Amino acid sequence: MSDDHTMVRVPTYIPSVDKILGGGVPIGSTILLITEPGAGGPEFLFTSLVNY
């Protein structure tokens, strides 16, 4: 595998999350989001879907 290979990513449109993920969620990957009740898990999902 070459070092210049760039993984295609889908942005979440949440700047801080995209920064942590290196630009977004890698295509073909699965992300498991575990949060405490009231921590904003559904809001994260809805924000990402609405902006996609």
Residue pairs with C-beta under 8 A, 6 or more apart in sequence:
7 26
7 27
8 26
8 27
9 21
9 22
9 23
9 24
9 25
9 26
9 27
10 24
10 25
10 26
10 27
10 52
11 18
11 23
11 24
11 51
12 18
12 21
12 24
12 25
12 44
12 47
12 48
12 51
13 47
13 48
13 51
13 52
14 44
14 47
14 48
17 44
18 24
25 31
33 41
33 44
33 45
34 41
35 41
35 44
